[in-house]
Amino acid sequence: MRLLVLGGGLMGRAAASDMTRQPDVEKVLVADVDPACLEATEKLVDSEKLETIELNVGEVSDVAAVMEGVDAALGAVSYTYNVELANAAIDAGIHYCDLGGNNSVVDGELALDAKAKERGVTVIPDTGLAPGMVSLLAMHGVEAMDEAEDVHIRVGGLPVDPRPPLDYMIVFSVQGLINEYVEPCLAIRQGRTVGDLKPLTEVESISFPDPFKNLEAFHTSGGASTLPRTLLGTVRNLDYKTIRYPGHAAKMRAMYRLGLMSRDPVDVDGVTVQPRSVLERLLALNLPRSGRDVVLLRVTVTGTRDGRDMLATYEMVDYGEPDRGITAMMRDTAYPSAVICMMMARGETKPGASPQELAVDGARFIEELKRRGLPLDVRLETR
């Protein structure tokens, strides 16, 4: 198969690395507007299957030309381009998935369902880690039950060696990070949709094996993607929280209340500034970008099967592949997306634009993750 990765940043180049290592992949084309990203991709991937090309994804006609002759494409650029890219893929007759990151944009992609079916292609938005992998794990647990009751999703990407003041490192887009801290959170409570949960609230304690004891988890937006809508009427409760070192939520909440995450312009000595833009810049300048990172994941599903109370648990502590220059966040975001892209190209998904939890076989997906060495522990236990 021939695959296209749009975007040669951290996630795009990691996805390309995984794709080129699969025996049934003939060619992987990585396109980016920045030559430095393409150079970094070539350095990481180092495969004869790789081809790179300079491309501005904002130029739809150029994107359409690059899509000719490939079987499936993965969008690893800003979510602002995703609807246009999905449209272009459908017009080109190729499958498309992306890293997502914005609920409204995802809705725009899902609205292309009829057009995608007519062309016989699959469109799956919001793949990756969270949103992404966690939705498929949760759905896998729900389907293991005769009746599912509660779904709780907890995920975080953290530095192994935290440094003040935030005990956090830049593991993905700063803009995306702040989005999670300001946009409303969606959940299911007592069988009803709750769409106005405030981010950075309802802090709880959570622990993993040493040295990750006594961490905190709190509401953030977007991580569960379409899952609350998919499972409405099926489960009683569902929520998503992000994991951080203790005290992080309080510090970010203080910044939010001071207006530092606001896009509303403020006059400062006769100069109009946007507080959020300043905060984004300061975080990018002052938070570490290098060092070992870890992804912590726990998804639990409770319910009944054959009249007995059951608990499905999906847990992972992943350090990535530092010897290959692939961080935990790169691996756990890019590899799931690459898996889905290749499943589409192999004809393992149905035509149409749909949420991944309805389009992808969870058991096959988990099998592929484990084949790549992700340390995902899956347990189904009687309670």
ABEGO torsion letter per residue (X at the ends): XBBBBBEABAAAAAAAAAAAABAABABBBBBBABAAAAAAAAAAAGBAABBBBBBBAABAAAAAAAABGBABBBBABBAAAAAAAAAAAAAAGBBBBBAEGBAAAAAAAAAAAAAAAAAGBBBBBGBEAOBEAAAAAAAAAAAABABBABBBBBBBBBBABBBOAAGBBBABBAAAAAAAAABBBBBBBGGBBBAABBBGBGBBBBBBBOABBGBBBBBBBGAAEAAAAAABGABABBBBBBBBBBGAAAAAAAAAAAGAABABBBBBGGBBBBAAAAAAAAAAAABBABEBBBBBBBBBBBEBBGGBBBBBBBBBBBAEBAAAGBBAAAAAAAAAAAAAAAAAAAGABBBEBBBAAAABBAAAAAAAAAAAGBBBBBBBBBX
